[in-house]
Amino acid sequence: MRLAAPSILFTGLAAEAGAATLDMLCPGAFATRSRRWSPSPRAAMCKPRASSDSDALGARPAPTGPSSRRTSSSASAKRRSGAAAGVSSSPLSTSYSGGGPSGSGAGTGTSAQRRGATSSSSTSSASSSRASLAAARASLPDPPVLYPFQELAAATNSFLAKRAGGGGAASAAAYWRCSLRGRDAALFQLPRRPGAAAVDAAALARIGRYHHTSLARLLGACPAGAHLYLAYELPPGGATLAACLRSPRNPSFTALRTWVSRVQVAADVAQGLEYVHHHAGAVHGRVSPSAVIVSDPGLRARLTHFGAAELAAPADAREACDSPYVVDPAPGSTEPSREADVYAFGVLLLELLSGEEPTRYRFDRGTKEFQRVSVLETAAAAAAGGGVRNWVDRRLGDSFPVAAAERLVEVALRCAAAEDRPDMTWVAGKLSKVYLESRAWEQKLQVPTEFSVSVAPR
């Protein structure tokens, strides 16, 4: 019995030494004689090691005792001293955001907040997408409609209102200025296709799908008897090109009094015809100054009668023979074509440059008779003799680039040639290039405004 006491004492000291060693590896864990472990409250708040040994040690419980408290306090003191020195004593001193009751609660709240933020952002993006789609749909123009005849009669005072435009009151180029369903409209009366019982709704919808800044939008149509009424959108302050070039009350006045404004109108009409030919896959068939609406400000041009070649009947043979914009009409063959549109644009361009009507009568003193003079003949003579400067409209006051005028006359004569007429894509490109050169020429001639002059007594 006397020899058992040292062995018991040695065993206790060994156990305490083992517990201290294990506590250095994982503070708060203590060994017992039965080799069972239990984590202390302080160890439960520490992050376990990434190795398998620390996980196994941290998963076993350990009892508490005086030696364990002394070892734990010494390890805690070492950790506090290491934290004060700015260096981590062990990987276990890193912060732990999960695993315990407080960490798991914080993680659950953060994830819930993230899910709420994600759902709110997705809801706001979906609502903004719906609002953008609704705004885009509202900005789209309404498709053409079929007006009842009574509505047109009420808008035009039973068609007794004065008609605007050119070519006479009975001409297809004349139109009524009216308001249809809150929109300013130009109402044209055209001959109806023979044998057509009603307006083709599919053709009307197809025409309404094409939009261009140089095309007046078709608002609707109305078949009535032998006539077809087409309503086009009329911009504020709009007038026909014929009215802008020549005023019956004052022949010396013109709304297009600058060179750049005339080139701008020509470029707009060329781009509109190019769109009709190559993007809409159609023809215009009624190109003339009376079918061009010029609006202010900007003096931009828009083509009317788009779709009339498909909905209305072509011009009769008598009207085609009298029109200077129709090329050699054959009897019984007045169907529009792209070549005919190019020819009509060439005549319109010459009329825009000279300011004169395409055909006029001049008194010959030698023969004492009136002779018919065509703008094609005078333009060809001026281009051949180098007199384009004197041929251009004198109301411009010689304020235009002569080289640009000569190029435009060549383009117009090529469009009005008997054969080998160019394509409208080529013509629109030439007009756009001349327009840019004319703008550059105009900017060079502007009076500088970046200086000031002061007058004071000496």
C-alpha positions in Angstrom: 0.0 0.0 0.0 3.0 2.3 0.6 4.2 1.8 -3.1 0.7 2.6 -4.6 0.8 6.2 -3.5 3.7 7.3 -5.8 2.2 5.5 -8.8 -1.2 7.2 -8.2 0.5 10.6 -7.9 2.5 10.0 -11.1 -0.6 9.0 -12.9 -2.4 12.2 -11.8 0.5 14.3 -12.8 0.7 12.6 -16.3 -3.0 13.1 -16.7 -2.7 16.8 -15.9 0.3 17.1 -18.3 -1.7 15.4 -21.0 -4.7 17.7 -20.4 -2.5 20.7 -20.6 -1.0 19.6 -23.9 -4.4 18.9 -25.3 -5.6 22.3 -24.1 -2.8 24.0 -25.9 -4.0 22.3 -29.1 -7.7 23.1 -28.5 -8.5 25.4 -25.6 -11.4 24.3 -23.5 -11.1 20.6 -24.1 -10.0 18.4 -21.2 -9.0 14.7 -21.0 -10.3 12.3 -18.4 -9.3 8.8 -17.4 -12.1 7.4 -19.5 -10.7 9.4 -22.6 -14.1 11.2 -23.1 -14.2 14.8 -24.1 -16.8 17.7 -23.8 -16.4 21.2 -25.1 -16.5 24.1 -22.7 -18.7 27.1 -23.5 -15.6 29.0 -24.6 -14.6 26.3 -27.0 -18.0 26.2 -28.5 -17.6 29.7 -29.7 -14.2 29.0 -31.4 -13.9 27.9 -35.0 -12.7 24.3 -35.3 -9.5 23.5 -37.2 -9.6 22.6 -40.9 -7.7 19.3 -40.1 -9.4 16.1 -39.2 -7.5 15.9 -35.9 -8.9 19.1 -34.6 -12.4 18.1 -35.7 -12.1 14.8 -33.8 -10.8 16.5 -30.7 -13.5 19.2 -30.8 -16.3 16.7 -31.1 -15.4 14.9 -27.9 -16.6 16.2 -24.5 -14.3 16.8 -21.5 -14.9 17.4 -17.8 -13.9 20.6 -16.0 -11.4 20.7 -13.2 -8.9 23.0 -11.4 -6.0 22.0 -13.6 -8.2 22.5 -16.7 -9.2 26.0 -15.6 -5.5 26.9 -14.9 -4.5 25.6 -18.4 -7.4 27.4 -20.1 -6.6 30.6 -18.4 -2.9 30.4 -19.4 -3.9 29.7 -23.0 -6.4 32.6 -23.0 -3.7 34.9 -21.6 -1.4 33.8 -24.5 -4.1 34.5 -27.0 -4.8 38.0 -25.6 -1.1 38.8 -25.6 -0.9 37.6 -29.3 -3.9 39.7 -30.3 -2.4 42.7 -28.5 0.8 42.2 -30.5 -1.2 42.2 -33.8 -0.3 38.6 -34.6 -2.8 35.6 -34.4 -1.6 33.0 -32.0 -3.2 30.1 -33.8 -5.7 29.4 -36.6 -8.4 29.0 -33.9 -8.3 32.7 -33.2 -10.1 33.6 -36.5 -13.7 34.9 -36.3 -16.5 32.4 -36.6 -19.7 33.4 -38.3 -21.5 30.1 -38.2 -21.8 26.9 -36.3 -23.1 28.4 -33.1 -26.5 29.8 -32.3 -25.6 33.4 -32.9 -23.7 32.7 -36.2 -26.5 30.6 -37.7 -29.0 33.3 -36.8 -27.0 36.0 -38.5 -26.4 33.9 -41.6 -30.2 33.2 -41.9 -31.0 36.9 -41.6 -28.5 37.9 -44.2 -29.7 35.3 -46.7 -33.3 36.4 -46.1 -32.3 40.0 -46.7 -30.5 39.0 -49.9 -33.5 37.0 -51.1 -35.8 40.0 -50.4 -33.5 42.4 -52.2 -33.3 40.1 -55.2 -37.0 39.6 -55.4 -37.6 43.4 -55.1 -35.0 44.2 -57.8 -36.6 41.6 -60.1 -40.0 43.0 -59.5 -38.9 46.5 -60.2 -37.0 45.5 -63.4 -40.1 43.6 -64.6 -42.3 46.6 -63.9 -39.9 48.9 -65.7 -39.8 46.6 -68.7 -43.6 46.5 -68.9 -43.7 50.3 -68.7 -41.1 50.6 -71.4 -43.0 48.2 -73.6 -46.2 50.1 -73.0 -44.5 53.4 -73.9 -43.1 51.9 -77.1 -46.5 50.6 -78.1 -48.0 54.0 -77.4 -45.4 55.7 -79.5 -46.2 53.6 -82.6 -48.6 55.2 -85.0 -52.1 53.9 -85.4 -52.7 51.7 -88.5 -54.8 53.2 -91.4 -58.5 53.0 -90.9 -61.6 53.0 -93.2 -63.4 56.3 -92.7 -67.2 56.4 -93.3 -68.2 58.8 -96.0 -70.3 60.8 -93.6 -67.3 61.6 -91.5 -65.4 62.9 -94.5 -68.4 65.0 -95.6 -68.7 66.5 -92.2 -64.9 67.4 -92.1 -65.0 69.1 -95.5 -68.4 70.9 -95.3 -69.9 68.4 -97.7 -66.8 68.8 -99.9 -67.6 72.4 -100.5 -64.5 73.7 -98.8 -61.8 75.3 -100.9 -59.2 72.9 -102.0 -55.5 73.6 -101.7 -52.6 72.4 -103.8 -52.0 72.8 -107.5 -53.3 71.7 -110.8 -56.8 73.1 -110.5 -59.7 72.2 -108.3 -60.6 69.1 -110.3 -57.0 67.8 -110.3 -55.9 64.8 -108.3 -53.1 66.9 -106.8 -55.6 69.2 -105.1 -56.6 68.3 -101.5 -58.9 69.4 -98.7 -57.4 70.6 -95.5 -59.4 69.0 -92.7 -59.3 67.5 -89.3 -60.0 63.8 -88.9 -60.3 62.4 -85.4 -58.2 65.2 -83.9 -55.4 65.1 -86.6 -54.7 67.5 -89.4 -55.1 65.7 -92.7 -54.8 66.3 -96.4 -57.7 64.6 -98.1 -57.1 63.6 -101.8 -59.8 62.5 -104.3 -58.5 59.8 -106.7 -60.2 57.7 -109.3 -61.3 54.3 -108.1 -60.0 51.1 -109.7 -62.6 49.6 -112.0 -64.2 46.5 -110.7 -63.0 47.0 -107.1 -65.9 46.4 -104.8 -64.1 47.7 -101.7 -60.7 48.7 -100.4 -58.3 45.8 -99.8 -57.9 45.8 -96.1 -54.7 43.7 -96.3 -53.1 46.2 -98.8 -54.2 49.0 -96.5 -52.6 47.4 -93.5 -49.4 46.6 -95.5 -49.0 50.2 -96.6 -49.4 51.3 -92.9 -46.4 49.2 -91.8 -43.9 51.4 -93.8 -42.6 54.5 -92.1 -40.1 57.1 -93.3 -39.4 60.7 -92.4 -39.8 61.6 -96.1 -43.2 59.9 -96.5 -46.4 61.4 -95.3 -48.2 58.8 -93.2 -51.5 57.4 -94.5 -54.3 57.9 -92.0 -57.0 56.1 -93.8 -59.1 55.6 -96.9 -62.8 55.8 -98.0 -64.3 54.3 -101.2 -67.3 56.2 -102.4 -68.8 55.7 -105.8 -66.3 56.2 -108.6 -63.8 57.9 -106.3 -61.3 56.8 -103.6 -60.5 59.2 -100.8 -57.0 59.0 -99.2 -56.2 60.9 -96.1 -52.5 61.7 -95.3 -51.0 63.3 -92.2 -50.5 67.0 -92.8 -47.7 68.6 -90.7 -48.2 72.0 -89.1 -47.7 74.8 -91.5 -47.3 72.4 -94.4 -47.7 73.5 -98.1 -47.1 71.9 -101.4 -43.8 72.3 -103.2 -45.6 74.0 -106.1 -46.9 76.6 -103.7 -43.5 77.1 -102.1 -41.8 77.7 -105.5 -44.4 79.9 -107.2 -46.9 82.2 -105.6 -49.8 83.3 -107.9 -50.1 86.6 -106.0 -46.4 87.4 -106.0 -44.3 85.7 -108.6 -41.1 87.1 -107.2 -41.7 85.5 -103.8 -40.6 82.0 -102.8 -40.4 80.2 -99.5 -37.3 78.4 -100.7 -35.1 81.4 -101.0 -31.8 79.7 -100.1 -29.7 77.2 -102.0 -29.4 74.8 -99.1 -33.2 74.7 -98.6 -33.7 73.6 -102.2 -31.0 70.9 -102.0 -32.6 69.7 -98.7 -36.0 69.3 -100.3 -34.5 67.4 -103.3 -32.5 65.1 -101.0 -35.7 64.3 -98.9 -37.7 63.4 -102.0 -34.9 61.3 -103.3 -34.5 59.4 -100.0 -38.3 58.9 -99.9 -38.4 57.4 -103.4 -35.4 55.2 -102.6 -37.3 53.8 -99.6 -40.4 53.2 -101.6 -38.5 51.3 -104.3 -36.0 49.2 -102.4 -37.5 48.9 -98.9 -41.2 48.9 -99.4 -41.0 47.1 -102.7 -43.5 49.4 -104.3 -43.8 52.3 -106.8 -45.1 55.8 -106.2 -46.6 56.6 -109.6 -47.6 60.3 -108.9 -44.3 62.2 -108.3 -44.9 65.9 -108.8 -44.4 69.1 -106.8 -48.1 69.0 -105.9 -47.5 65.6 -104.2 -44.7 66.9 -102.0 -45.5 68.6 -98.7 -42.9 71.1 -97.3 -43.2 71.8 -93.6 -41.7 74.5 -91.4 -39.5 74.8 -89.4 -36.6 73.1 -91.2 -38.3 73.1 -94.7 -38.4 69.3 -94.7 -40.2 67.6 -97.5 -42.6 64.6 -97.4 -44.1 62.6 -100.2 -47.8 62.0 -100.3 -49.8 59.5 -102.4 -47.7 56.6 -101.1 -50.0 53.6 -101.7 -52.1 55.3 -104.3 -50.5 53.2 -107.0 -51.9 50.0 -105.3 -55.2 51.3 -104.0 -56.4 53.8 -106.7 -56.6 53.6 -110.4 -53.7 54.9 -112.5 -54.1 58.2 -114.3 -56.1 58.0 -117.5 -54.4 58.5 -120.9 -55.5 62.1 -121.3 -54.1 63.2 -118.0 -50.9 61.3 -118.6 -50.4 63.0 -122.0 -50.9 66.4 -120.4 -48.6 65.8 -117.5 -44.9 66.7 -118.0 -43.9 64.2 -115.3 -45.0 61.2 -117.3 -42.5 59.8 -119.8 -44.0 59.1 -123.3 -47.2 57.5 -122.2 -48.5 54.9 -124.5 -52.2 54.6 -125.2 -53.8 52.2 -122.8 -50.6 51.7 -120.8 -50.4 54.0 -117.8 -49.3 51.6 -115.1 -46.6 53.2 -112.9 -43.1 51.8 -112.7 -39.8 52.6 -111.1 -38.4 54.0 -114.3 -41.3 56.4 -114.5 -40.7 57.5 -110.9 -37.0 58.2 -111.8 -38.0 60.3 -114.8 -40.6 62.3 -112.8 -37.9 63.0 -110.1 -35.5 64.3 -112.8 -38.1 66.8 -114.0 -39.0 67.8 -110.4 -35.3 68.4 -109.7 -34.9 70.7 -112.7 -38.0 72.5 -111.7 -36.6 73.0 -108.2 -33.4 74.4 -109.5 -34.8 76.7 -112.1 -38.0 77.8 -110.3 -39.9 77.5 -113.5 -42.8 75.3 -114.5 -41.8 72.1 -116.4 -43.6 73.3 -119.5 -44.6 76.8 -120.4 -45.5 78.8 -123.5 -43.3 81.6 -124.7 -44.2 84.2 -127.4 -41.9 84.2 -130.4 -41.7 87.6 -131.9 -40.4 86.3 -135.2 -43.2 83.9 -135.9 -45.7 85.8 -133.9 -46.8 82.5 -132.2 -46.5 80.9 -128.9 -44.0 78.1 -128.6 -44.0 75.4 -125.9 -40.7 75.4 -124.0 -39.7 72.5 -121.8 -37.4 72.7 -118.8 -35.6 69.7 -120.1 -34.6 71.6 -123.3 -33.4 74.7 -121.5 -31.4 72.7 -118.9 -29.7 70.6 -121.6 -28.8 73.8 -123.5 -27.4 75.4 -120.4 -25.3 72.4 -119.5 -24.0 72.1 -123.0 -23.1 75.8 -123.3 -21.8 76.3 -119.8 -24.6 78.7 -118.8 -25.9 76.9 -115.7 -25.2 79.9 -113.6 -27.6 82.0 -115.6 -30.1 79.2 -115.9 -30.6 78.7 -112.1 -33.4 80.6 -110.4 -32.5 84.2 -110.2 -34.4 84.7 -107.0 -31.4 82.9 -105.3 -29.3 86.0 -106.1 -26.3 84.1 -107.4 -25.7 82.8 -103.9 -25.0 79.2 -104.6 -22.0 77.0 -105.5 -21.9 76.8 -109.3 -20.1 73.5 -109.3 -22.7 71.9 -107.2 -25.5 73.3 -109.4 -23.8 71.8 -112.5 -23.6 68.4 -110.9 -27.3 68.5 -109.9 -28.2 69.4 -113.5 -26.3 66.5 -114.8 -28.0 64.1 -112.3 -31.4 65.5 -113.3 -30.8 65.1 -117.1 -29.6 61.6 -116.6 -32.8 60.7 -114.6 -34.9 62.2 -117.4 -33.0 60.5 -120.2 -34.8 58.3 -122.7 -32.9 55.2 -121.6 -30.3 54.0 -119.1 -31.9 55.8 -116.2 -30.1 55.4 -112.9 -31.4 53.7 -109.8 -32.8 55.8 -107.0 -30.1 54.5 -104.6 -27.5 56.1 -106.8 -29.5 59.3 -107.1 -30.1 59.6 -103.4 -26.4 59.2 -102.8 -25.5 62.0 -105.2 -28.0 64.3 -103.6 -26.8 63.6 -100.1 -23.2 64.3 -101.1 -24.2 67.6 -102.8 -26.2 68.6 -99.7 -23.2 68.1 -97.4 -21.0 70.1 -99.7 -23.6 72.9 -99.8 -23.8 73.0 -96.0 -20.0 73.3 -95.8 -20.2 76.1 -98.4 -22.9 77.9 -96.4 -20.9 77.7 -93.2 -17.9 79.3 -94.9 -20.0 82.3 -96.0 -21.6 82.9 -92.6 -20.7 86.2 -90.9 -18.5 85.4 -87.8 -20.2 86.1 -84.5 -17.4 85.4 -82.1 -16.2 89.0 -81.8 -17.8 92.1 -80.4 -17.5 95.7 -81.5 -17.8 98.6 -79.0 -18.1 102.3 -80.1 -17.1 104.9 -77.5 -16.0 108.5 -77.7 -12.3 109.3 -77.8 
